[in-house]
Amino acid sequence: MDISSEIQFQTARSGGKGGQHVNKVETMVIGSWAVDTSGLLDAQEKERVKKILSARINGEGFLLVRSRKDRTQLGNKALVIRLMNELVTRAL
């Protein structure tokens, strides 16, 4: 299953070491996916995902994943997509 079409992305500054550009570039990516409004899952699958991934789902029903491992925003976005897809696939 690929949920990438339904993921919303935000960027933020990634703290830590990085030299002179560390506080200028927003490389951290936060992905959020609305489980309840997803058109990719039926009601039973949504309940299963919410139960298994409850620690990663906030009060508004969004599955949240963030990445700041890569030095680029594009790399972190790819990591977020991969991790979210893996989490949902394992939950199902």
C-alpha positions as semicolon CSV with decimal commas, in nm:
position;residue;x (nm);y (nm);z (nm)
1;M;0,000;0,000;0,000
2;D;0,125;0,349;-0,082
3;I;-0,020;0,634;0,124
4;S;0,218;0,900;-0,009
5;S;-0,059;1,082;-0,199
6;E;-0,239;1,154;0,130
7;I;0,059;1,266;0,340
8;Q;0,088;1,635;0,430
9;F;0,437;1,772;0,488
10;Q;0,582;2,046;0,704
11;T;0,941;2,154;0,733
12;A;1,135;2,287;1,030
13;R;1,488;2,371;1,120
14;S;1,686;2,069;1,221
15;G;1,896;2,151;1,526
16;G;2,234;2,012;1,616
17;K;2,569;2,027;1,446
18;G;2,588;2,148;1,090
19;G;2,814;2,447;1,061
20;Q;2,725;2,796;0,953
21;H;2,396;2,704;0,779
22;V;2,241;2,502;1,063
23;N;1,992;2,772;1,165
24;K;1,910;2,891;0,813
25;V;1,785;2,584;0,631
26;E;1,470;2,388;0,711
27;T;1,577;2,030;0,648
28;M;1,366;1,843;0,904
29;V;1,045;1,706;0,752
30;I;0,732;1,619;0,948
31;G;0,474;1,406;0,771
32;S;0,115;1,377;0,889
33;W;-0,150;1,142;0,759
34;A;-0,517;1,164;0,858
35;V;-0,616;0,806;0,933
36;D;-0,991;0,869;0,970
37;T;-1,032;1,055;0,642
38;S;-0,812;0,831;0,431
39;G;-0,972;0,709;0,112
40;L;-0,729;0,418;0,087
41;L;-0,854;0,214;0,384
42;D;-1,190;0,075;0,483
43;A;-1,333;0,128;0,832
44;Q;-1,197;-0,198;0,970
45;E;-0,844;-0,123;0,843
46;K;-0,857;0,227;0,990
47;E;-0,946;0,090;1,333
48;R;-0,663;-0,163;1,312
49;V;-0,411;0,106;1,218
50;K;-0,532;0,334;1,498
51;K;-0,506;0,054;1,753
52;I;-0,161;-0,069;1,653
53;L;-0,007;0,274;1,588
54;S;-0,181;0,458;1,874
55;A;0,151;0,580;2,018
56;R;0,226;0,763;1,691
57;I;-0,121;0,908;1,633
58;N;-0,201;1,244;1,791
59;G;-0,529;1,364;1,941
60;E;-0,657;1,489;1,606
61;G;-0,612;1,145;1,447
62;F;-0,297;1,216;1,247
63;L;-0,019;0,962;1,216
64;L;0,300;1,167;1,263
65;V;0,649;1,080;1,143
66;R;0,947;1,311;1,132
67;S;1,296;1,278;0,992
68;R;1,608;1,485;1,023
69;K;1,859;1,212;0,943
70;D;1,937;1,337;0,595
71;R;2,107;1,669;0,529
72;T;1,850;1,762;0,265
73;Q;1,479;1,829;0,280
74;L;1,418;1,601;-0,018
75;G;1,607;1,315;0,147
76;N;1,411;1,354;0,470
77;K;1,083;1,366;0,281
78;A;1,168;1,035;0,114
79;L;1,253;0,884;0,454
80;V;0,920;1,001;0,601
81;I;0,725;0,850;0,310
82;R;0,912;0,520;0,337
83;L;0,868;0,495;0,714
84;M;0,497;0,584;0,705
85;N;0,429;0,326;0,435
86;E;0,621;0,063;0,632
87;L;0,433;0,141;0,953
88;V;0,091;0,122;0,789
89;T;0,177;-0,192;0,594
90;R;0,299;-0,368;0,910
91;A;-0,010;-0,255;1,102
92;L;-0,238;-0,404;0,839
